[in-house]
Amino acid sequence: MREQPRLKTGQNLLDRRLFLGNAALGLSGIALTALLAEQGLLAATPDQTQTPQYPGPIIRPEAPLAPRPPHFPPRAHRVLVIFCSGAVSHVDSFDYKPELIKRNGQPLPGAESLVTFQGEQGNLVAPIWTFRPRGQSGKHMSDLFPMLAEKADDLCFIHSMTAKSNTHGPAENQMSTGFTLDGFPSVGAWVTYALGSENADLPAFVAIPDPRGGPQTGPNNWNSAFLPAVFQGTPWSASRPIPHLARPDSVSANRDEATRNFVNLLNGRHAEQHPDDSALLARIASYELAARMQLKAPEAANLASESPLTHKLYGTDSPDPNKAGFARNCLLARRLLERGVRFVQLFNGSYAMGEGVGNWDGHKTIRDQYSIHAPIFDQPCAALLDDLKRTGLLEDTVVVWVTEFGRMPTFQKGANGRDHNPYGFTVWLTGAGVKRAHSHGATDDFGHKAVDSVCTIYDLHATILHLLGLDHEQLTYYHNGINRRLTDVHGSVLHTILT
C-alpha cells in the first residue's frame, strides 16, 4: 500500500473538520448573498472599465458606499424626490390659464378634431378647482392643494416641462431614469454611485412606495441596472419595513450580537490571509452593512418617538387610513434625510388598486377622483416641507416634486376627465440652491404645449446633479462599449432657476 505523504511543517491542508466548517459558513454566506442581492446591498467591485476621458468615481471595494468628493462644491447634500404617479393635471393645480377659463366649453383652437392617447378630444374645460393668488408673491395656485398652496413663496415652478412618452410606464421610466426603456439606472443610483453615503448604518438610497402599492413600473424607478447592485434603492415604507431584516423571535439579542462578533472575527482573519482579494473585501462590506442596518433601521423607522404635535402636523392620526399611511411615509422620509440618507424617493399614487382608486390617472371622473386623492397628499406633503424648513434640513436638501406628464385642457369625448399630455406640464423644486417664489417657462394660453423656455427631463436631471456638485456630462459608466450618462447625450443645467 502506498504511503500517504506526510504534512510538512507549517503546511495548511484542509482537514475534515475545517472542510465541514467552511461548508457550513459557505451555505450561510450564499443565503446572505441572496438576501443582499434582493435588497440591492451587494457591494461593488472596483470599476476598471472607465475610459481615461471619463474615469468615473473611485470605488473602494471594502467600502463601496464611503463618501466620495463631488466634481465641484455642492449646494445640496441630499435629495428628496416626491413622485405623484398617474400624471397630475397641471391645469387643475399649478398652471393658471385665464384663457382656459374664458373659453370654457369651446373647441381647442387649431385642434378641433384632436385625437390623443385614449381617443378624440371634446371641448376645453376650465380648471375644476379655483385658482387664487397665494403668499406675498401672488403666485396663482388652485384649491386642489390648499395647504401646499400656502408654501407658494418657497416653491420654484417649472411650467414648461415635456416628456418623450404619453404612456405611463415609459414616462415613469424617463422621469426616474432618463430613458423610456427598461434597463437604465435611476437618478438615485447614479447619485449614490457618484457620491456614496453620509451614513454607514443605513442605505444611501431609499425608495418609499405608496402604502397602497407601488408605481406602475415598480422597481424600475429605483433600480441600478448596469451600475453595481450596491447602488440601487432599498424599498422601505412606514407600513412595510425592510424585509428579512428583523431578528427572529427565536434568537435572543445577546446571541445575535455574539454571532455578529464571531462572523466579524472570521471575516477579519480571512481578509488578512487574502489582502489583495477585492471581491472578498466587497462581500465583507456588504455583510457588515446588513448587520448595522439590523440595528439602526428599526430606530429610524420608530415614528412613536415623534411628538404628538408632529403626528398631528403630518396627519398620521387621520381616520382615513390612506392619508394616515402616506403621512407616516412623509414622516419617515424626514427621519431618513436627517440621518444622512443621501437620496429619498417618496411615491404617492399606486396602480395596484386601479384607476380612480389608487392613482392620479384622471381619465373618466377627474373631479371625484382628485377629490379623494388630493386630501391624502396635501397635508402630509405641506407638513414635510414645513418640517424640513423647521429643522434646517431644507438648507442643504433639494426637494423635487414630479409627475410623469400632464393632462389635456380638454375633456375626452364621452368622459369627464382629461387625457395624457406630455407636451407641457409642471414640476416644482424647493430647498438648497433653488430660487423661491419663481416660475420658469410657460405653456400656451390653454396649458396644452410648452412654448416658452421649453424644458426636458434631461435638463431637470442635469440640474439635480449640478446642485449636488456633479457635472452630468462627466458622470459616466462604461457599459457595452458606451460611456453611459443619466442624461444620455442631452441636457442642460437650468441656471435661471438657481440662486
N, C-alpha and C positions, 0 to 999 in steps of 0.2 A: 504494500500500500504506500502510495506516495506521501511523503511527509509534508504537512501544511507549512507554509512559510511562517517564520517567526516574525513577531512585531519588532520593529526597530525602536530604539529609544526615541520618544517624542512623536512617534508616528500616530496620526489621528485617523484611524479607520472607523467606519460606522458599525458599532456593535448592535445587537438585537434590541437592547433597551433604548439606546439612542434613536434607532430607526423607528420604533413604535412611538416614542415621544414626539419625534418630528412629524410623524404621520398624523398624530392627533392634533398637533398645532397647525399642521397644514390644512386639515379639514376645516378647523375653525377659521383659519385665515381665508379660505375660499368663501365660506359663508359671509364673513365680514366684508370681503371684497364685493360680493353681490349686493349686499345692503348698501355699501358706499356708492356703488355704481348707480343703484336705483335712486339714491338721493343726490347724485351729481357731486359726490365728495371725493372721488378718486383724485389723487394728486397728479399733477402734470409732470412729465419728464422734460429734461432740458430741450429747448427749442433750437435745433441745429439747422433748420431748414430755411431760416430767413436769409434774404439776399443782402449783400453789403450795402446796397442802396437803401434798403428798408430793414434794418437789423431787428426791429421789434424789441419788446422789453426783455430783460434778462430774468429768467425764471429760475430760482434756486430750487433744486429738486427736493431738498429736505424741508423747504418752507415755501411751497408754491403760492401761498396766499400772503406772504410777507409784504409789507408796504413797499411800493416802488415809486420812484420820483416821476412826476409828470413832465411833459415837454417844456412847460413854462409855468410861472406862478399861477395857481388856480384862483378863481373867485369862489368856487364851491368845493366842498369836500364830500358831499353826499347828494344823492338824487332820490326824489320821490316822484314816481310816475303814477298818476291816478287815471285809470283807463275805464271809461264807460262803454262797455261792449254793446253793440247793436246800432250804433250811429245816432247820436243825439241830434235832434233838429236844431240847427243854429238859428234858423229864422224864428223859432219859438223861444229862444233862450238868451243868446248873447249878441246876435247880429240884427240891429234895429234898422228896419226898412220902411220909412213913412210911405213910400210909393206903393209898397205892397199892401199897406192898409188902405190907401186911397183907391187902388184898383181892385179891391176885393171883389171876386166873382167874375172878373173879366179874363179873357184868354191871355196867356203869356205872350207878349208882343214878339213876333217873329218865330214863334214856336207853337202855333195853334194846333198842329197835329203831332206834337212831340210824343215819341214812344221811348220810354226809359226802361229800367231794369224789369219791372213787373208789368209793363204794358203801356197803353195810351194814357196820356195825362188829361185831366179836366182843367178847370179854370183856376186862377190864382185864389189862394185862401189867406186871408190876413192872419197875423200871429194869433194863436189861440189864447195866449196869456198876455196881459197888458204890459207894455214896456214903460218904464219910468226912469227919470234921471236919478242917479244914485251918488251919494257921497259928495265931497267937495268938488270932485272932478265933473260931476253931472253926467257921468257915463250911463247910457241907457242900457238897462238890463231888465228882463221880464220878471213877472211874478211867479214864473215856474220855480225859480230857486230864490225865494225871498231872503233867506238867511245868508246865502252865498252872495247875494246882491249887495249886502252890507259891506262886503270886502272889496267893492269895486275899486277903491283908491289904492289897493295893494296889488291889483292884478295887471298883467300885461297881455293884451289880446292880440292874437294873430288872426285876422279876419279873412285872409286870402290863402288859406291852406288848400292844397289839392292832393289827391291820391291817384294812384295808377289803376285801381280796380274799383268797380262798383259792386263787387261781391264780397260778403262779409269775411270769409276765410282768407282769401288772398290779401284783402285790405288790412285785416288784423295782422297778418304776417308782415306786411310792409311797415305798418306803424311800429311794430316791435322789433323787426329785424332788418328793415331796409329793402327787403325783397318780397315779391308777391309769392314766390315759390317756397316750398318747404326746403329745409336743409341748410339754413343760414343762421349764424349766431345772433342772439338777441342783443339789444343795446346793453343790458346789464352784464351779459357775458363779456362783451368787448371791454366794458369799463373795468370789470374785475380782472380780466387778462392784463389790462394796461397798468392798473394801479394797486392790485392786491386788496388787502383788507386792513381796516383800522381796529379790528377786534379779533384776537386769536382764538376766541372761545365760541364764536357764533359764525354762521355762514356770512360770506361777503355780500351775497346777493340773495334776497328773499322775494318770492312771489306770493301774494296773498289773494287767493281766488275768492270770488263772491261766496258767501255762506251757502247760497242755493246751488252752487255748481260753478264750473269754470267757463271761460270764454270759448268761442266756437272752435278755434284751432288749438285750444288746450295748451300743453307744454311747449308747443312751437313758440309761444310768447316769451318763454324764459329758458329756452334750450341753449346749449353751447355748440351744437352742430359739429363742425370740423375743428373747433377750438378744443383743447384738452377738457375732459369732462369735469374737472375740478372747478371750472369757471361757470358752470350752468347754475341757474337759480334753484333754490330749495323751496318747494311749495310748503306753505305754513300759514294757517289761519287760526284765529282765536278759538274756533269751534273744532278745528281739526289739527291737533298737534303733529309734529314731525313723526311719521310712522316708525315703529320699531325702536324708538329712542329711549323710552321709559324702561327703568329697571323692572324686571319681572317680580311679582309679589313673592315668589318662592326664593328670591335671592336677597339676603339682607344687605343693608348699606355697607356694613363692615366687610362682608365677604366680597361685595362688588369692588370696593376700594382696594382690598388686598389683591384681587385678581388683576386689576389695572396696574398696580405697582409691580406685580410679578411679570406681567407681559412687558411692561416698560423695561424691566431688568433684562429679560431675554432679548428684546429688540436691541437694547443698547449693546449687549455683548456681541450680538450678531453683526451689528453695524461696525463695531470695532474690528471684527475679523474681515470685513469687506468694505473698507473705507471708500473705494472707488466705484461702488455699485450704486449709481444714481437712482435706478429704478427701485432698489430696496429702500433707499432713503425716502423716496417719494411715497412708497406704501406706508412706511412707518409714520410719516407726517399725516397721512390720511387717517390712520387708526387713532393717532393721538387727538386729532381734531374731533373725531366722532366721540371719543371718551370725554373730552372737555365739553362738547355740546350736551352730553348726557347730564352734566352738572349745571350748566349755565342756561340752557334753553328753557327749562321749567321756570326759572326765576324771571326771565324776560317775558314769558307769557303769563305771569301771575298778575292778572288785572285786579285781583282782590286787594292788592297793595295800594291801589289808587284811591284817592279820597272820594267820598260820596258826591262832593261838588263836581269833581272831574267826570264821574259817571253821568251825572245829570247834564253836564255841558255837552257830552257826546250823544246822549240819548240811549245809553246801554240799558236803561230801565224802561224803555218803551214797551207798551203792551203788544206792539207789532213785532213778532219775532224776526221778521226780515230786516226791519230797521235796527233792532237791538243787535242782531248779528253783524250787520255792516258797521255799526257804531263800535262794536268790540274790535273789529278788524282795523278800524281807523286808529283806535287807541293802541293796538298792538303795533301799528306802523310807527307811531311816535316813539314807543318804547324801544323799538329796534333801531331807529335812527339815533336816538340819544345814547345807545350802547355801541355805536360805531359801525353798524351795518352800512356798507357803502352804497348799496342800490336796493331800493324797495319798490316793488311794482304792485300797486293796490288796485284790484278789479272790482267794478260794480256792474252787475248785469250778468246773467247766466243764460246759456242756450239749453241747458239741461231740462228746463221747465217749459220751453216752447214760447212762441210769440204771444205777446200780450200778458205773460205771467212773469217771465224772468229776465227780460232784456229790453233795450230801448228801440227795438225794431218796429217803429210805429207805422205799419202799412194800412191797417184796417180801421182801427178806432183809436187814433192817437190821443185824443182828449182823455178818454177813460184810462188808457194805458199809462200815459205820463202822469196822470193824477195819482196813480198808485206808486210809480217809481220815484217821482221827484221828492216826496217827503222822506223816503228811505235814504236818499242820497244827500239831501240838502243840509240838514242839521249836523250829521256826523262830519261831513266834509268841511263845513264852515268852522266847526269846533276844532278840527285838526289844524286848520290854518291858524286859528286863534292860539292854540296850544303851542305850535311851533314858534309863533311870534313871542308868546309869553316867556317861553323857556330859553329864548335866544338862539334856538336851532335854525331859525329862518335866516340868520345872518350868514351861515355858511352851508345852507342846504338850498338847492334849487328844486322847486315843485313844478311839475309839468302835468297839466290836465289835457287828455286827448280822447278822441273817439275815432273810429276807423274812417268815416266820411260823414257828410252832412245829409240833409234832406231837401227835397224839392219844395219850391214855393207854391206849387200846385198840389191839389189832391189827385190821387189816382181815380180814374173813371170807375164808378161803381163801388167806391170805398170812401171812408172818412179818415184817411191817413195819407202820409207823404212817402213817396218812393225814394230810393237811394240817389245820392248826389255827390259824386267825387270831385266835381269841378270847382267847388268853392265851399269852404266851411271854416269853423272857428276852433282853435285851440288856445289855451292860455297858460302863462307861466307866472311864477312869483318867487321871491326869495333872492338868494345871493347873486349879485351881478346883473339883475334884471330891472329894467325901468318899471316904475309903478304908475298906475293911472295912465297907461299908454296904450294906444291902439295902432297896429301896424297893418297896412294893406286894406283892401276892401273888395267886396263882391259888387256886382252890378246893382241896379236900383231894386231888384227883386230878390237878391240873395241866391241867384242861380249859378253864376260863374264868377270866379275871381278875376278882377280886371285891373287892380292896382297893386303893385309890388307883390306879384304872384309868388307864392312860396311852395316848396315841395317838402316832403317828409325828409329827403336828404338834407335840406337846409336846417330843418329842426334838429336832426341828429348831429349835424356838424356843430350847431350852436351849443347843444348839451355837452358835447365833448370839449368844446372850447372853454366853457365855464369851469370844467374840471382840469383845465391846463393841458388839454390834449389836442394835437393837430390831426384832424380827421384824415388828412392825406398821408400822414406819416404812420398812423396806427394801422398796421397791416399784419396779415398772417399768410405765409406762403402755402398754398394748397392747390394741388393738382395743376401745377405749373403757372399759377396766377397769384400775384400779391393781392389777396382779398382785402377789402375795406368794408366797414359798416355802410359807408356812403357810395359804394361801388365806384363809379368814375364821375360822380356828380357831387353837388352840394356846395353851398357857400355859407359861411357864418353870417348870421343876421345881426351885424354890428349895430344896426339902428335901434334894436330893442335892448341893447346892453348899456349899462351905466359906465 
